[in-house]
Amino acid sequence: MQQIAEVGNLIEFKDGLQGIVEKVNENSVIVDLTYMENYHELDLNQRTVVNHKNYKIIADRA
């Protein structure tokens, strides 16, 4: 079973994108993408929603 991230966890999803979990919902998490060094080069929104099935936890919250 997929481990569900907690607020503050660093996750990776969709071909290597990384972000910090800001909010945990029933089926998804809201992720802050500004953590990535190349965030501005990628022309992404500041936040995105990722289904629990579509990420892996890289680091627990500090």
N, C-alpha and C positions, 0 to 999 in steps of 0.2 A: 504494500500500500504506500502511496505517495506521502512523504512527510510534508506537513503543511508549515509554511514559513510563518514566522512571527514578526511583528513590527521591529524594524531595525536590522533584520537579516539581510545579507547580501545574496542576491540570487542571479542566476544566469539563465538566459532563455533565447530562443530565436537566433541561432547562428552566432552566439557569443556576446550578445548584448547583456549588460549587467546593470543592476540598480539596487537601491535600498528600498525595502518594503516599508510603506507608510501606513497602509491600512489593510486589514485582512477581512475579506467578505466570505460568504458561505461557499462560493464556487471559484473565487479569484482573489488576487491581491492587487493593490494599487502600488506602483513602483515609481520612485524618483530616479530618473535616468541621468541627472546631472552629476552623478558620482563618476561616470566614465570620463577619462581624460580627454577623449576625442568627441565628447558630446556635441560641441558646437560645430564640428566638421561634418557630423552625420545629419544635421538638419532635422532633428527629431523634436517631438513635443517634450515638454519637461516631465510629464508623467504619462504612464500607460497602464492598462489593465491586462493582467496575465492570468489565465486559467491555472488552477492548481496542477493540472496534468502537464503543463507546458513549461515548467521551470525546474531547476535543481538548486538547492541551497549550497552556496559556496562558503559562507562564513556565518556563524551565529552572531547575534547582536553583541555589541561590545559592552 
